[in-house]
Amino acid sequence: MQVNMFNFTNILGTALQGTVARGQVIGNNIANVDTPGFKRSVVAFEDSLAVAVNNFRDTRQLDLTPVQPRVFTEFDHLNYRWDENNVDIELEMVQLFDNNMRFNVISGGILSHYRIINMVIQNF
């Protein structure tokens, strides 16, 4: 993908997809806080997004196809409780808040970018 005015939006859109996936996984963790044997999952995508953005800076070619949210079970060998569930509800609530804030910031960035594009179009 060549450099264009939507590269910024595409990068933010990919980050937004990652936060949506993370929100779903956190919600699933919270829903299963009392399920015996349940192991919490986490989502990772920031590292691959950072690589794609750095490659874009170097090559001016944006390739976001390798940036996919990866869901994996975290610390599946650790048990916090007698029922072998490793979900810590306080940690999940903090991560839910953090993820919601990230979602709001990213979606605000997309909205601002489209407002700028709209302003340019109206003044053209």
LUMGU-544473 format. One record per atom (N, C-alpha, C): chain; residue in one letter; atom name; residue number from 1; x, y, z. Coordinates in nm, 4 decimals. Atoms other than C-alpha are relative to their C-alpha. Example, Ala and Ser with C-alpha at 12.3 -4.5 7.8 and 13.67 -1.06 7.14 Angstrom:
<atoms>
{"A"; "a"; "N"; 1; {0.0890; -0.1190; 0.0000}}
{"A"; "a"; "CA"; 1; {1.2300; -0.4500; 0.7800}}
{"A"; "a"; "C"; 1; {0.0900; 0.1200; 0.0000}}
{"A"; "s"; "N"; 2; {-0.0820; -0.1190; -0.0060}}
{"A"; "s"; "CA"; 2; {1.3670; -0.1060; 0.7140}}
{"A"; "s"; "C"; 2; {-0.0770; 0.1090; 0.0730}}
</atoms>
This chain:
<atoms>
{"A"; "m"; "N"; 1; {0.0849; -0.1164; 0.0000}}
{"A"; "m"; "CA"; 1; {0.0000; 0.0000; 0.0000}}
{"A"; "m"; "C"; 1; {0.0904; 0.1240; 0.0000}}
{"A"; "q"; "N"; 2; {-0.0782; -0.1220; 0.0120}}
{"A"; "q"; "CA"; 2; {0.1478; 0.3347; -0.1068}}
{"A"; "q"; "C"; 2; {-0.0408; 0.1005; 0.1078}}
{"A"; "v"; "N"; 3; {0.0313; -0.1069; -0.0941}}
{"A"; "v"; "CA"; 3; {0.1590; 0.6438; 0.1122}}
{"A"; "v"; "C"; 3; {-0.1215; 0.0761; -0.0515}}
{"A"; "n"; "N"; 4; {0.1171; -0.0801; 0.0337}}
{"A"; "n"; "CA"; 4; {-0.1805; 0.8156; 0.1116}}
{"A"; "n"; "C"; 4; {-0.0594; 0.0563; 0.1284}}
{"A"; "m"; "N"; 5; {0.0557; -0.0682; -0.1167}}
{"A"; "m"; "CA"; 5; {-0.3981; 1.0215; 0.3414}}
{"A"; "m"; "C"; 5; {-0.0728; -0.0929; 0.0958}}
{"A"; "f"; "N"; 6; {0.0715; 0.0924; -0.0870}}
{"A"; "f"; "CA"; 6; {-0.5664; 0.7121; 0.4840}}
{"A"; "f"; "C"; 6; {0.0911; -0.0978; 0.0731}}
{"A"; "n"; "N"; 7; {-0.0912; 0.0900; -0.0707}}
{"A"; "n"; "CA"; 7; {-0.2526; 0.5326; 0.6085}}
{"A"; "n"; "C"; 7; {-0.0142; 0.0134; 0.1509}}
{"A"; "f"; "N"; 8; {0.0163; -0.0250; -0.1432}}
{"A"; "f"; "CA"; 8; {-0.2928; 0.6951; 0.9494}}
{"A"; "f"; "C"; 8; {-0.1277; -0.0665; 0.0503}}
{"A"; "t"; "N"; 9; {0.1278; 0.0597; -0.0378}}
{"A"; "t"; "CA"; 9; {-0.6561; 0.5858; 0.9623}}
{"A"; "t"; "C"; 9; {0.0077; -0.1524; -0.0025}}
{"A"; "n"; "N"; 10; {-0.0140; 0.1455; 0.0075}}
{"A"; "n"; "CA"; 10; {-0.5643; 0.2327; 0.8550}}
{"A"; "n"; "C"; 10; {0.0777; -0.0547; 0.1188}}
{"A"; "i"; "N"; 11; {-0.0781; 0.0421; -0.1171}}
{"A"; "i"; "CA"; 11; {-0.3051; 0.2072; 1.1316}}
{"A"; "i"; "C"; 11; {-0.0868; 0.0062; 0.1252}}
{"A"; "l"; "N"; 12; {0.0874; -0.0120; -0.1169}}
{"A"; "l"; "CA"; 12; {-0.5509; 0.3365; 1.3902}}
{"A"; "l"; "C"; 12; {-0.1132; -0.1027; -0.0052}}
{"A"; "g"; "N"; 13; {0.1056; 0.1009; 0.0129}}
{"A"; "g"; "CA"; 13; {-0.8222; 0.1062; 1.2538}}
{"A"; "g"; "C"; 13; {0.0479; -0.1380; 0.0414}}
{"A"; "t"; "N"; 14; {-0.0574; 0.1283; -0.0407}}
{"A"; "t"; "CA"; 14; {-0.5934; -0.1916; 1.3001}}
{"A"; "t"; "C"; 14; {0.0179; -0.0048; 0.1511}}
{"A"; "a"; "N"; 15; {-0.0133; -0.0060; -0.1462}}
{"A"; "a"; "CA"; 15; {-0.5167; -0.0808; 1.6556}}
{"A"; "a"; "C"; 15; {-0.1369; -0.0120; 0.0660}}
{"A"; "l"; "N"; 16; {0.1358; 0.0083; -0.0547}}
{"A"; "l"; "CA"; 16; {-0.8903; -0.0393; 1.7165}}
{"A"; "l"; "C"; 16; {-0.0515; -0.1434; -0.0027}}
{"A"; "q"; "N"; 17; {0.0395; 0.1413; 0.0070}}
{"A"; "q"; "CA"; 17; {-0.9534; -0.3964; 1.5991}}
{"A"; "q"; "C"; 17; {0.0661; -0.0808; 0.1105}}
{"A"; "g"; "N"; 18; {-0.0692; 0.0688; -0.1089}}
{"A"; "g"; "CA"; 18; {-0.6936; -0.5150; 1.8477}}
{"A"; "g"; "C"; 18; {-0.0632; 0.0277; 0.1349}}
{"A"; "t"; "N"; 19; {0.0627; -0.0315; -0.1286}}
{"A"; "t"; "CA"; 19; {-0.8598; -0.3307; 2.1343}}
{"A"; "t"; "C"; 19; {-0.1379; -0.0633; 0.0107}}
{"A"; "v"; "N"; 20; {0.1296; 0.0682; -0.0022}}
{"A"; "v"; "CA"; 20; {-1.1982; -0.4735; 2.0359}}
{"A"; "v"; "C"; 20; {0.0196; -0.1473; 0.0358}}
{"A"; "a"; "N"; 21; {-0.0287; 0.1406; -0.0314}}
{"A"; "a"; "CA"; 21; {-1.0521; -0.8258; 2.0401}}
{"A"; "a"; "C"; 21; {0.0397; -0.0152; 0.1464}}
{"A"; "r"; "N"; 22; {-0.0416; 0.0066; -0.1398}}
{"A"; "r"; "CA"; 22; {-0.8893; -0.7557; 2.3770}}
{"A"; "r"; "C"; 22; {-0.1201; 0.0175; 0.0930}}
{"A"; "g"; "N"; 23; {0.1198; -0.0195; -0.0815}}
{"A"; "g"; "CA"; 23; {-1.2195; -0.6281; 2.5171}}
{"A"; "g"; "C"; 23; {-0.0860; -0.1244; 0.0065}}
{"A"; "q"; "N"; 24; {0.0774; 0.1241; 0.0015}}
{"A"; "q"; "CA"; 24; {-1.3935; -0.9475; 2.4103}}
{"A"; "q"; "C"; 24; {0.0649; -0.1062; 0.0877}}
{"A"; "v"; "N"; 25; {-0.0712; 0.0997; -0.0806}}
{"A"; "v"; "CA"; 25; {-1.1262; -1.1632; 2.5728}}
{"A"; "v"; "C"; 25; {-0.0091; 0.0342; 0.1484}}
{"A"; "i"; "N"; 26; {0.0133; -0.0402; -0.1407}}
{"A"; "i"; "CA"; 26; {-1.1334; -0.9615; 2.8947}}
{"A"; "i"; "C"; 26; {-0.1409; -0.0293; 0.0495}}
{"A"; "g"; "N"; 27; {0.1382; 0.0311; -0.0371}}
{"A"; "g"; "CA"; 27; {-1.5123; -0.9924; 2.8991}}
{"A"; "g"; "C"; 27; {-0.0208; -0.1479; 0.0235}}
{"A"; "n"; "N"; 28; {0.0087; 0.1445; -0.0179}}
{"A"; "n"; "CA"; 28; {-1.4792; -1.3676; 2.8573}}
{"A"; "n"; "C"; 28; {0.0680; -0.0434; 0.1300}}
{"A"; "n"; "N"; 29; {-0.0684; 0.0312; -0.1265}}
{"A"; "n"; "CA"; 29; {-1.2283; -1.3817; 3.1438}}
{"A"; "n"; "C"; 29; {-0.0896; 0.0341; 0.1191}}
{"A"; "i"; "N"; 30; {0.0870; -0.0427; -0.1099}}
{"A"; "i"; "CA"; 30; {-1.4660; -1.1865; 3.3678}}
{"A"; "i"; "C"; 30; {-0.1208; -0.0921; 0.0115}}
{"A"; "a"; "N"; 31; {0.1171; 0.0879; -0.0020}}
{"A"; "a"; "CA"; 31; {-1.7605; -1.4047; 3.2683}}
{"A"; "a"; "C"; 31; {0.0317; -0.1368; 0.0593}}
{"A"; "n"; "N"; 32; {-0.0392; 0.1321; -0.0486}}
{"A"; "n"; "CA"; 32; {-1.5631; -1.7137; 3.3666}}
{"A"; "n"; "C"; 32; {0.0780; 0.0047; 0.1311}}
{"A"; "v"; "N"; 33; {-0.0741; -0.0143; -0.1245}}
{"A"; "v"; "CA"; 33; {-1.4247; -1.5852; 3.6950}}
{"A"; "v"; "C"; 33; {-0.0334; -0.1108; 0.0997}}
{"A"; "d"; "N"; 34; {0.0407; 0.1058; -0.0933}}
{"A"; "d"; "CA"; 34; {-1.6184; -1.8567; 3.8823}}
{"A"; "d"; "C"; 34; {-0.0057; -0.1384; -0.0634}}
{"A"; "t"; "N"; 35; {-0.0001; 0.1293; 0.0681}}
{"A"; "t"; "CA"; 35; {-1.5673; -2.1388; 3.6312}}
{"A"; "t"; "C"; 35; {0.1214; -0.0809; 0.0445}}
{"A"; "p"; "N"; 36; {-0.1135; 0.0815; -0.0445}}
{"A"; "p"; "CA"; 36; {-1.3536; -2.4151; 3.7855}}
{"A"; "p"; "C"; 36; {0.0886; -0.0421; -0.1180}}
{"A"; "g"; "N"; 37; {-0.0963; 0.0422; 0.1004}}
{"A"; "g"; "CA"; 37; {-1.0396; -2.4853; 3.5840}}
{"A"; "g"; "C"; 37; {0.0209; 0.0976; -0.1144}}
{"A"; "f"; "N"; 38; {-0.0148; -0.0971; 0.1090}}
{"A"; "f"; "CA"; 38; {-1.0771; -2.1803; 3.3581}}
{"A"; "f"; "C"; 38; {0.1342; 0.0707; 0.0120}}
{"A"; "k"; "N"; 39; {-0.1271; -0.0716; 0.0057}}
{"A"; "k"; "CA"; 39; {-0.7499; -2.0190; 3.2510}}
{"A"; "k"; "C"; 39; {-0.0198; 0.1273; -0.0814}}
{"A"; "r"; "N"; 40; {0.0188; -0.1291; 0.0651}}
{"A"; "r"; "CA"; 40; {-0.7425; -1.6519; 3.1587}}
{"A"; "r"; "C"; 40; {0.0769; 0.0070; -0.1312}}
{"A"; "s"; "N"; 41; {-0.0644; -0.0241; 0.1282}}
{"A"; "s"; "CA"; 41; {-0.6554; -1.5430; 2.8078}}
{"A"; "s"; "C"; 41; {0.0371; 0.1464; -0.0118}}
{"A"; "v"; "N"; 42; {-0.0421; -0.1367; 0.0275}}
{"A"; "v"; "CA"; 42; {-0.4806; -1.2322; 2.6822}}
{"A"; "v"; "C"; 42; {0.0127; 0.0172; -0.1515}}
{"A"; "v"; "N"; 43; {-0.0133; -0.0327; 0.1420}}
{"A"; "v"; "CA"; 43; {-0.4514; -1.0574; 2.3459}}
{"A"; "v"; "C"; 43; {0.1278; 0.0802; -0.0195}}
{"A"; "a"; "N"; 44; {-0.1216; -0.0738; 0.0342}}
{"A"; "a"; "CA"; 44; {-0.1259; -0.9377; 2.1895}}
{"A"; "a"; "C"; 44; {-0.0077; 0.0421; -0.1461}}
{"A"; "f"; "N"; 45; {-0.0073; -0.0488; 0.1374}}
{"A"; "f"; "CA"; 45; {-0.0990; -0.7210; 1.8804}}
{"A"; "f"; "C"; 45; {0.0929; 0.1206; -0.0133}}
{"A"; "e"; "N"; 46; {-0.0785; -0.1233; 0.0057}}
{"A"; "e"; "CA"; 46; {0.1062; -0.4140; 1.9720}}
{"A"; "e"; "C"; 46; {0.1380; -0.0193; -0.0619}}
{"A"; "d"; "N"; 47; {-0.1343; 0.0213; 0.0541}}
{"A"; "d"; "CA"; 47; {0.4443; -0.5665; 1.8851}}
{"A"; "d"; "C"; 47; {-0.0019; -0.0095; -0.1516}}
{"A"; "s"; "N"; 48; {0.0058; 0.0135; 0.1461}}
{"A"; "s"; "CA"; 48; {0.3421; -0.6664; 1.5321}}
{"A"; "s"; "C"; 48; {-0.0449; 0.1310; -0.0649}}
{"A"; "l"; "N"; 49; {0.0401; -0.1309; 0.0520}}
{"A"; "l"; "CA"; 49; {0.1717; -0.3278; 1.4828}}
{"A"; "l"; "C"; 49; {0.1188; 0.0957; -0.0013}}
{"A"; "a"; "N"; 50; {-0.1190; -0.0862; -0.0062}}
{"A"; "a"; "CA"; 50; {0.4900; -0.1492; 1.5924}}
{"A"; "a"; "C"; 50; {0.0985; -0.0353; -0.1118}}
{"A"; "v"; "N"; 51; {-0.0879; 0.0419; 0.1092}}
{"A"; "v"; "CA"; 51; {0.6930; -0.3542; 1.3424}}
{"A"; "v"; "C"; 51; {-0.0527; 0.0529; -0.1325}}
{"A"; "a"; "N"; 52; {0.0595; -0.0483; 0.1252}}
{"A"; "a"; "CA"; 52; {0.4497; -0.2647; 1.0624}}
{"A"; "a"; "C"; 52; {0.0168; 0.1509; -0.0144}}
{"A"; "v"; "N"; 53; {-0.0146; -0.1459; 0.0052}}
{"A"; "v"; "CA"; 53; {0.4617; 0.1058; 1.1518}}
{"A"; "v"; "C"; 53; {0.1459; 0.0381; -0.0246}}
{"A"; "n"; "N"; 54; {-0.1421; -0.0283; 0.0220}}
{"A"; "n"; "CA"; 54; {0.8421; 0.1045; 1.1711}}
{"A"; "n"; "C"; 54; {0.0414; -0.0328; -0.1425}}
{"A"; "n"; "N"; 55; {-0.0283; 0.0341; 0.1396}}
{"A"; "n"; "CA"; 55; {0.8616; -0.0720; 0.8338}}
{"A"; "n"; "C"; 55; {-0.0558; 0.1070; -0.0934}}
{"A"; "f"; "N"; 56; {0.0608; -0.1061; 0.0798}}
{"A"; "f"; "CA"; 56; {0.6281; 0.1924; 0.6926}}
{"A"; "f"; "C"; 56; {0.0871; 0.1252; 0.0021}}
{"A"; "r"; "N"; 57; {-0.0882; -0.1175; -0.0097}}
{"A"; "r"; "CA"; 57; {0.8545; 0.4684; 0.8213}}
{"A"; "r"; "C"; 57; {0.1237; -0.0161; -0.0866}}
{"A"; "d"; "N"; 58; {-0.1229; 0.0255; 0.0752}}
{"A"; "d"; "CA"; 58; {1.1548; 0.3035; 0.6557}}
{"A"; "d"; "C"; 58; {-0.0235; -0.0130; -0.1497}}
{"A"; "t"; "N"; 59; {0.0196; 0.0357; 0.1405}}
{"A"; "t"; "CA"; 59; {1.0029; 0.1884; 0.3268}}
{"A"; "t"; "C"; 59; {-0.1104; 0.0797; -0.0692}}
{"A"; "r"; "N"; 60; {0.1179; -0.0693; 0.0521}}
{"A"; "r"; "CA"; 60; {0.6905; 0.4056; 0.2825}}
{"A"; "r"; "C"; 60; {-0.0991; -0.0957; -0.0659}}
{"A"; "q"; "N"; 61; {0.0953; 0.1021; 0.0426}}
{"A"; "q"; "CA"; 61; {0.5037; 0.0825; 0.2130}}
{"A"; "q"; "C"; 61; {-0.0698; -0.0516; 0.1253}}
{"A"; "l"; "N"; 62; {0.0759; 0.0430; -0.1174}}
{"A"; "l"; "CA"; 62; {0.2269; 0.0051; 0.4621}}
{"A"; "l"; "C"; 62; {-0.0585; -0.1376; -0.0241}}
{"A"; "d"; "N"; 63; {0.0526; 0.1359; 0.0085}}
{"A"; "d"; "CA"; 63; {0.1559; -0.3643; 0.5112}}
{"A"; "d"; "C"; 63; {-0.0502; -0.0400; 0.1386}}
{"A"; "l"; "N"; 64; {0.0606; 0.0346; -0.1286}}
{"A"; "l"; "CA"; 64; {-0.0860; -0.4359; 0.7945}}
{"A"; "l"; "C"; 64; {-0.0530; -0.1430; 0.0036}}
{"A"; "t"; "N"; 65; {0.0524; 0.1375; 0.0027}}
{"A"; "t"; "CA"; 65; {-0.1702; -0.7925; 0.6891}}
{"A"; "t"; "C"; 65; {0.0576; -0.0897; 0.1091}}
{"A"; "p"; "N"; 66; {-0.0488; 0.0883; -0.1071}}
{"A"; "p"; "CA"; 66; {0.0642; -0.9548; 0.9448}}
{"A"; "p"; "C"; 66; {-0.0473; 0.0406; 0.1398}}
{"A"; "v"; "N"; 67; {0.0441; -0.0485; -0.1305}}
{"A"; "v"; "CA"; 67; {-0.0934; -0.7521; 1.2257}}
{"A"; "v"; "C"; 67; {-0.1372; -0.0587; 0.0301}}
{"A"; "q"; "N"; 68; {0.1228; 0.0666; -0.0412}}
{"A"; "q"; "CA"; 68; {-0.3537; -0.9838; 1.3719}}
{"A"; "q"; "C"; 68; {0.0043; -0.0188; 0.1512}}
{"A"; "p"; "N"; 69; {0.0015; 0.0245; -0.1447}}
{"A"; "p"; "CA"; 69; {-0.4586; -0.9942; 1.7367}}
{"A"; "p"; "C"; 69; {0.0175; -0.1497; 0.0285}}
{"A"; "r"; "N"; 70; {-0.0243; 0.1393; -0.0391}}
{"A"; "r"; "CA"; 70; {-0.3197; -1.3140; 1.8895}}
{"A"; "r"; "C"; 70; {-0.0563; -0.0218; 0.1396}}
{"A"; "v"; "N"; 71; {0.0581; 0.0346; -0.1298}}
{"A"; "v"; "CA"; 71; {-0.5176; -1.4715; 2.1710}}
{"A"; "v"; "C"; 71; {0.0734; -0.1228; 0.0514}}
{"A"; "f"; "N"; 72; {-0.0655; 0.1166; -0.0591}}
{"A"; "f"; "CA"; 72; {-0.3310; -1.7014; 2.4045}}
{"A"; "f"; "C"; 72; {-0.0295; -0.0066; 0.1486}}
{"A"; "t"; "N"; 73; {0.0228; 0.0229; -0.1424}}
{"A"; "t"; "CA"; 73; {-0.3704; -1.8501; 2.7483}}
{"A"; "t"; "C"; 73; {0.1249; 0.0412; 0.0754}}
{"A"; "e"; "N"; 74; {-0.1134; -0.0504; -0.0765}}
{"A"; "e"; "CA"; 74; {-0.1532; -1.6754; 3.0000}}
{"A"; "e"; "C"; 74; {0.0136; -0.0768; 0.1314}}
{"A"; "f"; "N"; 75; {-0.0317; 0.0669; -0.1262}}
{"A"; "f"; "CA"; 75; {0.0110; -1.8574; 3.2876}}
{"A"; "f"; "C"; 75; {-0.0952; -0.1166; 0.0279}}
{"A"; "d"; "N"; 76; {0.0946; 0.1111; -0.0173}}
{"A"; "d"; "CA"; 76; {-0.1974; -2.1700; 3.2330}}
{"A"; "d"; "C"; 76; {0.0475; -0.1012; 0.1041}}
{"A"; "h"; "N"; 77; {-0.0508; 0.0916; -0.1027}}
{"A"; "h"; "CA"; 77; {0.0258; -2.3549; 3.4805}}
{"A"; "h"; "C"; 77; {-0.0172; 0.0562; 0.1412}}
{"A"; "l"; "N"; 78; {0.0183; -0.0607; -0.1312}}
{"A"; "l"; "CA"; 78; {-0.0486; -2.1092; 3.7638}}
{"A"; "l"; "C"; 78; {-0.1462; -0.0059; 0.0424}}
{"A"; "n"; "N"; 79; {0.1350; 0.0019; -0.0555}}
{"A"; "n"; "CA"; 79; {-0.3503; -2.1440; 3.9893}}
{"A"; "n"; "C"; 79; {-0.0025; 0.0918; 0.1208}}
{"A"; "y"; "N"; 80; {0.0143; -0.0912; -0.1125}}
{"A"; "y"; "CA"; 80; {-0.4599; -1.8672; 4.2205}}
{"A"; "y"; "C"; 80; {-0.0941; -0.0552; 0.1051}}
{"A"; "r"; "N"; 81; {0.1032; 0.0470; -0.0901}}
{"A"; "r"; "CA"; 81; {-0.7397; -2.0632; 4.3747}}
{"A"; "r"; "C"; 81; {-0.0040; -0.1519; 0.0010}}
{"A"; "w"; "N"; 82; {0.0118; 0.1451; -0.0160}}
{"A"; "w"; "CA"; 82; {-0.8282; -2.4128; 4.4867}}
{"A"; "w"; "C"; 82; {-0.0694; -0.0641; -0.1190}}
{"A"; "d"; "N"; 83; {0.0744; 0.0586; 0.1120}}
{"A"; "d"; "CA"; 83; {-1.0580; -2.4626; 4.1832}}
{"A"; "d"; "C"; 83; {0.0782; 0.0060; -0.1316}}
{"A"; "e"; "N"; 84; {-0.0926; -0.0051; 0.1128}}
{"A"; "e"; "CA"; 84; {-0.7582; -2.4142; 3.9449}}
{"A"; "e"; "C"; 84; {-0.0363; 0.1061; -0.1033}}
{"A"; "n"; "N"; 85; {0.0305; -0.1156; 0.0836}}
{"A"; "n"; "CA"; 85; {-0.9042; -2.0948; 3.7966}}
{"A"; "n"; "C"; 85; {0.1058; 0.1056; 0.0302}}
{"A"; "n"; "N"; 86; {-0.1040; -0.0997; -0.0258}}
{"A"; "n"; "CA"; 86; {-0.6400; -1.8254; 3.7493}}
{"A"; "n"; "C"; 86; {-0.0428; 0.1427; -0.0361}}
{"A"; "v"; "N"; 87; {0.0501; -0.1343; 0.0292}}
{"A"; "v"; "CA"; 87; {-0.8627; -1.5223; 3.6825}}
{"A"; "v"; "C"; 87; {-0.0005; 0.0823; 0.1284}}
{"A"; "d"; "N"; 88; {0.0009; -0.0964; -0.1100}}
{"A"; "d"; "CA"; 88; {-0.7982; -1.2292; 3.9165}}
{"A"; "d"; "C"; 88; {-0.0942; 0.1122; -0.0423}}
{"A"; "i"; "N"; 89; {0.1030; -0.0945; 0.0430}}
{"A"; "i"; "CA"; 89; {-1.1127; -1.0151; 3.8919}}
{"A"; "i"; "C"; 89; {0.0476; 0.1436; 0.0105}}
{"A"; "e"; "N"; 90; {-0.0497; -0.1375; -0.0124}}
{"A"; "e"; "CA"; 90; {-0.9357; -0.7008; 4.0125}}
{"A"; "e"; "C"; 90; {0.0920; 0.0356; -0.1161}}
{"A"; "l"; "N"; 91; {-0.0870; -0.0222; 0.1146}}
{"A"; "l"; "CA"; 91; {-0.6694; -0.7352; 3.7438}}
{"A"; "l"; "C"; 91; {-0.0824; 0.0156; -0.1274}}
{"A"; "e"; "N"; 92; {0.0844; -0.0073; 0.1202}}
{"A"; "e"; "CA"; 92; {-0.9361; -0.7957; 3.4790}}
{"A"; "e"; "C"; 92; {-0.0728; 0.1338; -0.0079}}
{"A"; "m"; "N"; 93; {0.0718; -0.1274; 0.0001}}
{"A"; "m"; "CA"; 93; {-1.1291; -0.4859; 3.5840}}
{"A"; "m"; "C"; 93; {0.0940; 0.1160; -0.0338}}
{"A"; "v"; "N"; 94; {-0.0984; -0.1034; 0.0329}}
{"A"; "v"; "CA"; 94; {-0.8142; -0.2711; 3.5669}}
{"A"; "v"; "C"; 94; {0.0332; -0.0061; -0.1489}}
{"A"; "q"; "N"; 95; {-0.0319; 0.0133; 0.1420}}
{"A"; "q"; "CA"; 95; {-0.7295; -0.4110; 3.2249}}
{"A"; "q"; "C"; 95; {-0.1193; 0.0388; -0.0886}}
{"A"; "l"; "N"; 96; {0.1187; -0.0425; 0.0732}}
{"A"; "l"; "CA"; 96; {-1.0889; -0.3554; 3.1088}}
{"A"; "l"; "C"; 96; {-0.0047; 0.1522; -0.0077}}
{"A"; "f"; "N"; 97; {-0.0030; -0.1458; -0.0017}}
{"A"; "f"; "CA"; 97; {-1.0656; 0.0100; 3.2138}}
{"A"; "f"; "C"; 97; {0.1081; 0.0527; -0.0939}}
{"A"; "d"; "N"; 98; {-0.1118; -0.0410; 0.0854}}
{"A"; "d"; "CA"; 98; {-0.7253; 0.0474; 3.0436}}
{"A"; "d"; "C"; 98; {-0.0350; -0.0192; -0.1476}}
{"A"; "n"; "N"; 99; {0.0357; 0.0286; 0.1382}}
{"A"; "n"; "CA"; 99; {-0.8541; -0.1137; 2.7249}}
{"A"; "n"; "C"; 99; {-0.1086; 0.0954; -0.0501}}
{"A"; "n"; "N"; 100; {0.1043; -0.0949; 0.0392}}
{"A"; "n"; "CA"; 100; {-1.1643; 0.1069; 2.7206}}
{"A"; "n"; "C"; 100; {0.0570; 0.1388; -0.0254}}
{"A"; "m"; "N"; 101; {-0.0643; -0.1298; 0.0214}}
{"A"; "m"; "CA"; 101; {-0.9459; 0.4161; 2.7542}}
{"A"; "m"; "C"; 101; {0.0769; 0.0003; -0.1318}}
{"A"; "r"; "N"; 102; {-0.0718; 0.0105; 0.1275}}
{"A"; "r"; "CA"; 102; {-0.7269; 0.2980; 2.4663}}
{"A"; "r"; "C"; 102; {-0.0974; 0.0069; -0.1176}}
{"A"; "f"; "N"; 103; {0.1020; -0.0016; 0.1047}}
{"A"; "f"; "CA"; 103; {-1.0378; 0.2356; 2.2560}}
{"A"; "f"; "C"; 103; {-0.0488; 0.1424; -0.0235}}
{"A"; "n"; "N"; 104; {0.0490; -0.1373; 0.0120}}
{"A"; "n"; "CA"; 104; {-1.1637; 0.5880; 2.3270}}
{"A"; "n"; "C"; 104; {0.1026; 0.0920; -0.0654}}
{"A"; "v"; "N"; 105; {-0.1050; -0.0836; 0.0580}}
{"A"; "v"; "CA"; 105; {-0.8304; 0.7490; 2.2401}}
{"A"; "v"; "C"; 105; {0.0172; -0.0320; -0.1487}}
{"A"; "i"; "N"; 106; {-0.0194; 0.0393; 0.1400}}
{"A"; "i"; "CA"; 106; {-0.7907; 0.5509; 1.9172}}
{"A"; "i"; "C"; 106; {-0.1188; 0.0434; -0.0857}}
{"A"; "s"; "N"; 107; {0.1169; -0.0396; 0.0784}}
{"A"; "s"; "CA"; 107; {-1.1473; 0.6088; 1.8010}}
{"A"; "s"; "C"; 107; {-0.0074; 0.1525; -0.0116}}
{"A"; "g"; "N"; 108; {-0.0072; -0.1451; 0.0080}}
{"A"; "g"; "CA"; 108; {-1.1052; 0.9791; 1.8841}}
{"A"; "g"; "C"; 108; {0.1012; 0.0467; -0.1043}}
{"A"; "g"; "N"; 109; {-0.1005; -0.0318; 0.1020}}
{"A"; "g"; "CA"; 109; {-0.7926; 0.9861; 1.6672}}
{"A"; "g"; "C"; 109; {-0.0539; -0.0197; -0.1405}}
{"A"; "i"; "N"; 110; {0.0610; 0.0243; 0.1310}}
{"A"; "i"; "CA"; 110; {-0.9830; 0.8347; 1.3764}}
{"A"; "i"; "C"; 110; {-0.1003; 0.1097; -0.0319}}
{"A"; "l"; "N"; 111; {0.0991; -0.1059; 0.0197}}
{"A"; "l"; "CA"; 111; {-1.2649; 1.0843; 1.4210}}
{"A"; "l"; "C"; 111; {0.0672; 0.1330; -0.0333}}
{"A"; "s"; "N"; 112; {-0.0723; -0.1246; 0.0275}}
{"A"; "s"; "CA"; 112; {-1.0200; 1.3762; 1.4310}}
{"A"; "s"; "C"; 112; {0.0599; 0.0005; -0.1399}}
{"A"; "h"; "N"; 113; {-0.0592; 0.0097; 0.1335}}
{"A"; "h"; "CA"; 113; {-0.8462; 1.2540; 1.1164}}
{"A"; "h"; "C"; 113; {-0.1058; 0.0225; -0.1075}}
{"A"; "y"; "N"; 114; {0.1069; -0.0200; 0.0985}}
{"A"; "y"; "CA"; 114; {-1.1760; 1.2366; 0.9276}}
{"A"; "y"; "C"; 114; {-0.0551; 0.1423; 0.0043}}
{"A"; "r"; "N"; 115; {0.0414; -0.1402; -0.0071}}
{"A"; "r"; "CA"; 115; {-1.2720; 1.5816; 1.0530}}
{"A"; "r"; "C"; 115; {0.0951; 0.0888; -0.0795}}
{"A"; "i"; "N"; 116; {-0.0991; -0.0770; 0.0757}}
{"A"; "i"; "CA"; 116; {-0.9487; 1.7199; 0.9082}}
{"A"; "i"; "C"; 116; {-0.0204; -0.0219; -0.1493}}
{"A"; "i"; "N"; 117; {0.0239; 0.0292; 0.1411}}
{"A"; "i"; "CA"; 117; {-1.0136; 1.5444; 0.5769}}
{"A"; "i"; "C"; 117; {-0.1252; 0.0718; -0.0479}}
{"A"; "n"; "N"; 118; {0.1252; -0.0675; 0.0350}}
{"A"; "n"; "CA"; 118; {-1.3686; 1.6808; 0.5739}}
{"A"; "n"; "C"; 118; {0.0218; 0.1508; -0.0132}}
{"A"; "m"; "N"; 119; {-0.0277; -0.1430; 0.0053}}
{"A"; "m"; "CA"; 119; {-1.2424; 2.0327; 0.6465}}
{"A"; "m"; "C"; 119; {0.0772; 0.0355; -0.1274}}
{"A"; "v"; "N"; 120; {-0.0766; -0.0244; 0.1225}}
{"A"; "v"; "CA"; 120; {-0.9922; 2.0107; 0.3595}}
{"A"; "v"; "C"; 120; {-0.0917; -0.0085; -0.1215}}
{"A"; "i"; "N"; 121; {0.0910; 0.0164; 0.1136}}
{"A"; "i"; "CA"; 121; {-1.2612; 1.8873; 0.1213}}
{"A"; "i"; "C"; 121; {-0.0948; 0.1192; -0.0101}}
{"A"; "q"; "N"; 122; {0.0933; -0.1132; 0.0012}}
{"A"; "q"; "CA"; 122; {-1.5022; 2.1653; 0.2227}}
{"A"; "q"; "C"; 122; {0.0671; 0.1299; -0.0436}}
{"A"; "n"; "N"; 123; {-0.0715; -0.1225; 0.0342}}
{"A"; "n"; "CA"; 123; {-1.2346; 2.4334; 0.1741}}
{"A"; "n"; "C"; 123; {0.0712; -0.0085; -0.1335}}
{"A"; "f"; "N"; 124; {-0.0668; 0.0186; 0.1291}}
{"A"; "f"; "CA"; 124; {-1.1125; 2.2978; -0.1572}}
{"A"; "f"; "C"; 124; {-0.0767; 0.0629; -0.1065}}
</atoms>
